[in-house]
Structures are given as C-alpha cells and as structure tokens.
C-alpha cells in the first residue's frame, strides 16, 4: 500500500510532526511505501530523511495566509499526488488541511484529515471563528474521515463546526512505551520539565507569574524548558527581569527527550488552548505525574489528584498554589502519581492501540 502524510511546517517538530514520524516509520516497517510532504526543508525534513523516509518539500507552503502561495501549493501537491497515486493520504494541521483537501478533489484515494486540535478556530474572534468553521465544514465534504484526537475536539467538531457525526470520529494519539523503570529522586530540589513552543497558544506568561509567586516562599525547584519559537529570546529576557533566570534552564529545541523525561520529577504544560498534547502522553509513558492547564482534551489525560493535576487556564494564582502544594509533597508521593499516570497511558494511549485503530480507518 502507498501512503502519503502531509503537514504544513517543516521548521519545527511539534506534536503533529512527531505523530507523522512515528506512524510513518511503523507503516514502512509493516511493508508500506510512505512519502511525507511539508513546507520547505527545515528540521522536520532532516528528521524525516534521517529515518530513511521519502520526503517532498513544497517551498510555497507557509503557515500564514498567502493567496498566491496557497494556490501554488495546491497545484504542486495535486501534481505530485497524480504521479505517486497513493492509496491513502493523511493530512495534518490547518493550512495543509486546506491545501491538501482542495488538491485531492476528484481523486479516488482514501483521504483522512487528522485535526490536532481546533486552536486556530477557538482563538479567533467572532467573524473569524464563523468563517473558519464554515471552511472546515466545507472541506470535510472532500475527505473520508475527520479524526479528532480528543473527545472535546470531537464534540466541538460536531456541535460547533457542524461536521457530520458519520464523518468525524475519535482516535486518541499514542506514543511508544520507552520501558523505563520507576525512578524518583531523593534530592531536595524538584526538577520540573516543560516541552513547549514560544508562540500562541502556549502561555509562558502565566507560568512565569506563577513561579515568581512560588519563589517568594520556596526555592527548591528548577524548570527545564525545551522548545523554540519566535518569542524564545523575549521570554529569556523576561525571566531575567523577574529575577528567575537561575530557576529556568532554556535549552531550546532538543531532538532526543528521553533523558529529560527520566530525570524529571514533574512534567507541566501551561496553555490557553490544546488538542491532546503529545508531550504529556510521552511524560505518562515515562511514569511521570503531569500538571497542565485544563483546556481542550487535557482533562482526558489527567485524573486530577490521581495521575497529576489540572489548573484553570490563565490563572497564575491557582497555578502557583498548586505548584507550592506539589513542592510540599514528597518525591515518593509524586512517584505514586507517576505510576498511576503510566497505567492510564497503557490503557488508553499506547502506540500499538493507536496504530491498530488508524489502520482500521484505512479500510472503513
């Protein structure tokens, strides 16, 4: 079977890109021919090639609206699909979703759009929200399935975007089990990890304000920050201004995350909007408790007080109180939450379960 995966950005490796990398390698190992498309040739392109997968870059494809570029990308993608003749095309992210589904009009192959959250619609103002919803409803007519990665996103697709219940479905994302043993540190300092991007909808402002409050009474913590983005240097400066620069370790984008997960006591993600964050599922697979803003499908990952903690979005005081409570807990208590987190991961978010159900959608 020939498969194509298509995503907008190649200049970063976020949740959608990780999803493509892992599933593409699995498809290839099962004997299928896989080609990955994306805009340009950035770090994602390099990683696709490093893993021995076929890659085609569309230089005209950019994240922002560009009428000329988008038309050019649609024509280019359609031309490449005509040559490849794939059996299944899987499309990820908003712009690729627009370009890809328009380009595939009239083709007989299976077309699947995976919506990694509806952040671009939720964050828009009323007119923009109405237009985006109209576009998504229209585009859903030109694919066989619209896969939502959380129950909250599925409800939003059905009730707000009015995408047919026969077309939209739920398929939780999954990650591979790293098979690491339980590990908790007895060191006094709490090592906190966040894997993020310095752009909307991530909410680094709320995290900084919360930790500024925490630091007034508790100093036994350090937060390792992995990720890049256009606001990276801005937040480095802001951390310095708040007197927290020695409490935050900004390490930028990292290709290999295993060591960071293993050595953390807690993994956090503070956002204004999410789909189903892959970084939190990864943390669960490493037996780590997680704390995150209660947005999108995050509450489907965290059983509050059992596998981790939920905090209201944009509420720095609630976050500071929860962080202080955690730092008053023992490392052993945190490790119990981490074990519960791992058990939930095994039940609901394993890679094998996800890939099995994804294959089922190829035939349905």
Buried (B, 14 or more C-beta within 10 A) or exposed (E): BBBBBBBBBBBBBBBBBBBBBBBBBBBBEEEBBBBBBBBBBBBBBBBBEEBEBBBBBBEBBBBEEBEEBBEBBBBBBBEBBEEBEBBBBBBBBBBBBBBBBBBBEEBEBBBBBBBBBBBBBBBBEEEEBEEBBEBBBEBBEBBBBBBBBBBBBBEBBBEBBEBEEEBBBBBBBBBBBEEBEEBBBEEEEBBBBBBBBBBBBBBBBBBBBBBBBBBEEBEEBBBBBBBBBEBBEEBBEBBEEBEBBEBBEBEEBBEEBEEBBBEBBBBBBBBBBBBBBBBBBBBBBBBBBBBBBBBBBBBBBBBEEBBBBBBBBBBBEBBBBBBBEBBEBEBEEBBBBBBBBBBBBEEBBBBEBBBEBBBEBBEE
